Each structure stands twice: as C-alpha cells, then as structure tokens.
Amino acid sequence: NVSFLGMPKESDWVLHGPFIDKTLIRNYMWYNIGQEIMGEAPKNRFVELYVDNQYQGLYLAIEAVTRNDESRVIMSKKDKKSIATSYLLQVDVDIVNEVTKLNSFSIYTNKLESKPDKKIDIEIVYPDEEELTPDVKKYISDDFSKFEKTIYSYDYKEYEKYIDVDNFVDYFIINEFTQNYDVGYTSTYIYKDIAGKLKMYICWRIRNPS
C-alpha cells in the first residue's frame, strides 16, 4: 500500500484515459462535485503520461472502488469468525468469475434486464475472493435479495427498511444531471456496512452520451 499523488495509501489504482470526453474534465469535475454532495467519491488527480519517454497525453489517476478504512468505500472489515459481513457489489456486463458472481433474487428471476448483446450480472467486489466461502456468499445473496424482493413486490414501500433513501436520491439526481447512460447496468456499485443500510457508490467513469 502506497500513497499516490497525495491520495491515501492503497495498492489498487486506475489510470483512465478520458479521450471520449473532448473537454477531458468531465470525470474529474463530477467526482469532485460528487464528493461534496454525497460525501464520497473516488479521489483523483490529472497526470501527464509518458511511456519510454514518449508523451501519451493527459490521463486521470483515480482510486479504484475498493474497501478502505480511510478513503474509497469505507466499511467495517470482515470478521473472519463470522459469515455475516459488510459487502460491496458491482453491476456490470459479462462477469465471468463464477466464484465472485452473485446469484441473487433478480438474477434467478431474470429481473435484471440485459442488453441485446450483453448479459448483466452482479459481482461481489468485497469481501475478497479468498474470503468468499459458500456460506459467506449465501449470506450476501440472502441479504441483498431481501431488498430486491421488496422492490418487485406489492409491498415495495418497505424499501426504506433496506436502503439509505437520501443516498439513493442523491445518486439518482447526480447521474441524471450528468446524463450518465451507463448507470444501472455497468460500472454501478452498491454497498452495505454490516451495521447500516444499502448505499449507492458515486458515479464511476461517466461517459458523455453525445
């Protein structure tokens, strides 16, 4: 774990080339605004990249979406003596790792809509694969399925028992305002501290629909 460009120590970092956005500032701007609105977002810095002394352009160095005690997704660390745990999930396309893939209610019932050429899945990002025993995986699946079943039931108003409503509202507004068309089916993160409710993690790699 090392500190990188003044950001808190970690071992995972993302080097993102924002070439789709011709202004080059879209992700940088919304990560920082998201930090102010939701209190959490990947810390990031602009960098100029050289490979073998050849200039490659402007990139964005970003914190990866992982659990951490000081930054990133702040959650209680897993207790190795218990199957109950905090967890971090990612909704994305074509997840191939069967160990980390989550088969929750929406997957079993085909409620999670897929694109014509892409299958949408849910993956467990935390706990790490080496801590993801069958019992731990079942605990996460059962816990998250309670929320999913509520959303699709006639008693959907019970959702407040399972989610941080203000967090979900802020997340929705930010992604609508940024016209982030990836939201909900790719690069979408949701997490739950063992002592709290489900929360959305701020927009990740926003892409301009134009």
C-alpha positions in Angstrom: 0.0 0.0 0.0 1.4 3.4 -1.0 0.2 7.0 -1.1 0.0 8.2 -4.7 -0.1 11.9 -5.6 -1.2 12.8 -2.1 -4.1 10.4 -2.0 -4.5 7.9 0.9 -2.5 4.7 0.8 -3.7 1.7 -1.2 -2.4 -0.9 -3.7 -5.1 -0.6 -6.4 -5.2 2.4 -8.7 -6.9 3.2 -12.1 -5.2 5.1 -14.9 -8.1 6.4 -17.0 -7.8 8.0 -20.5 -10.7 10.4 -20.9 -10.5 10.5 -24.7 -14.2 10.0 -25.2 -14.8 13.4 -23.5 -13.1 16.0 -25.6 -13.1 18.5 -22.7 -11.1 16.0 -20.7 -12.6 17.3 -17.4 -16.0 15.6 -17.1 -15.0 12.7 -14.8 -12.7 14.9 -12.8 -15.4 17.5 -12.3 -18.1 15.1 -11.3 -16.0 13.0 -8.9 -15.2 16.2 -7.0 -18.8 17.5 -7.1 -20.0 14.0 -6.0 -17.6 14.2 -3.1 -19.2 17.4 -2.0 -22.8 16.2 -2.4 -22.6 12.6 -1.2 -19.5 12.8 0.9 -17.8 10.1 -1.0 -16.3 9.6 -4.5 -13.0 8.3 -5.9 -10.2 10.8 -5.2 -8.4 11.6 -8.5 -5.6 13.7 -10.0 -4.7 14.7 -13.5 -1.4 13.3 -14.7 0.6 13.5 -18.0 1.7 10.1 -19.1 5.0 9.2 -20.6 5.9 5.6 -21.8 9.5 5.1 -22.8 9.9 8.9 -22.9 7.1 9.2 -25.4 4.3 11.5 -24.4 0.9 9.7 -24.3 -1.4 12.6 -23.2 -3.5 13.6 -20.3 -4.8 10.9 -18.0 -6.8 10.7 -14.8 -5.3 8.7 -11.9 -8.2 7.5 -9.8 -8.8 5.5 -6.6 -10.2 2.1 -7.5 -13.6 1.2 -6.0 -12.5 -0.9 -3.0 -13.0 -1.1 0.7 -10.7 1.0 2.8 -10.5 2.4 6.4 -9.8 6.0 5.4 -11.0 6.6 1.8 -12.8 4.9 -1.1 -15.7 2.7 0.2 -15.5 2.9 4.0 -17.0 -0.2 5.6 -16.3 -2.4 8.5 -13.7 -5.1 7.8 -14.9 -8.7 7.6 -14.7 -10.7 10.8 -13.1 -14.0 9.8 -15.1 -15.8 12.6 -18.5 -14.8 11.2 -20.3 -15.3 7.9 -22.1 -12.0 8.4 -20.2 -9.2 6.7 -20.2 -5.8 5.1 -20.2 -6.2 1.3 -19.6 -4.3 -1.9 -21.3 -5.3 -5.2 -20.8 -4.3 -8.8 -23.4 -4.4 -11.5 -21.7 -4.9 -14.8 -21.8 -6.8 -18.1 -20.4 -10.3 -18.9 -18.9 -11.1 -15.5 -17.1 -14.4 -16.0 -15.8 -15.3 -12.5 -18.3 -17.8 -11.1 -16.7 -17.5 -7.6 -17.5 -13.8 -7.2 -20.7 -13.7 -9.3 -23.8 -13.2 -7.1 -26.9 -15.2 -7.8 -29.4 -13.2 -6.0 -33.2 -12.8 -6.5 -33.0 -10.6 -9.5 -30.7 -12.9 -11.3 -32.7 -16.1 -10.6 -35.9 -14.4 -11.8 -34.4 -12.5 -14.8 -35.5 -9.2 -13.3 -32.1 -7.6 -14.1 -32.6 -6.6 -17.7 -29.8 -7.4 -20.1 -28.8 -5.6 -23.3 -29.3 -7.4 -26.6 -25.6 -8.2 -26.9 -24.5 -8.1 -23.2 -25.5 -10.1 -20.2 -25.8 -8.0 -17.0 -24.6 -9.7 -13.8 -23.8 -8.8 -10.2 -20.4 -9.4 -8.8 -19.1 -9.4 -5.2 -16.1 -7.0 -5.0 -15.8 -7.2 -1.2 -15.1 -9.5 0.6 -12.2 -10.6 -1.5 -12.4 -13.9 -3.3 -10.2 -15.7 -0.8 -12.7 -14.9 2.0 -15.7 -15.7 -0.1 -16.7 -19.1 1.3 -20.0 -20.6 0.2 -21.6 -19.7 3.5 -20.5 -16.0 3.2 -21.7 -15.9 -0.4 -25.1 -17.2 0.6 -25.3 -14.7 3.4 -24.7 -11.8 1.0 -27.1 -13.3 -1.6 -29.9 -13.7 1.0 -29.3 -10.3 2.5 -29.3 -8.4 -0.8 -32.3 -10.5 -2.1 -34.5 -9.1 0.7 -34.1 -5.6 -0.9 -34.7 -6.9 -4.4 -37.8 -8.9 -3.4 -39.2 -5.7 -1.8 -38.7 -3.6 -4.9 -40.6 -6.2 -7.1 -43.4 -6.9 -4.6 -46.7 -5.1 -3.9 -45.2 -4.0 -0.6 -42.4 -2.1 -2.3 -42.8 0.8 0.1 -41.0 -1.3 2.6 -37.7 -0.5 0.7 -36.9 2.1 3.4 -36.0 -0.7 5.7 -33.2 -1.7 3.5 -31.7 1.4 1.8 -30.4 4.8 2.8 -33.1 6.8 0.9 -31.2 10.2 0.9 -28.1 8.4 -0.6 -30.2 6.8 -3.4 -31.9 10.2 -4.2 -28.6 12.0 -4.4 -27.2 9.2 -6.6 -30.1 9.4 -9.0 -30.0 13.2 -9.3 -26.3 13.2 -10.0 -26.5 10.6 -12.6 -29.5 12.2 -14.3 -27.8 15.6 -14.3 -24.6 14.2 -15.8 -26.6 12.1 -18.4 -24.6 9.1 -17.3 -26.1 6.4 -19.6 -24.0 3.6 -18.1 -25.8 3.9 -14.7 -27.7 0.8 -13.6 -26.2 -1.7 -15.9 -22.5 -1.3 -16.0 -19.9 0.2 -13.6 -22.6 0.5 -10.9 -21.6 -0.1 -7.3 -23.8 -0.7 -4.3 -22.6 -1.5 -0.8 -23.7 -2.2 2.8 -21.9 -1.8 6.0 -22.8 -4.6 8.4 -24.2 -2.0 10.8 -26.1 0.0 8.2 -28.3 0.1 5.1 -27.6 -0.3 1.4 -26.0 2.7 -0.3 -25.0 3.5 -3.8 -21.4 4.5 -4.5 -21.0 7.7 -6.5 -20.9 7.6 -10.4 -18.0 5.8 -11.9 -16.4 6.7 -15.2 -19.1 8.9 -16.5 -19.4 8.9 -20.3 -20.9 11.6 -22.4 -23.9 10.4 -24.4 -23.1 12.8 -27.3 
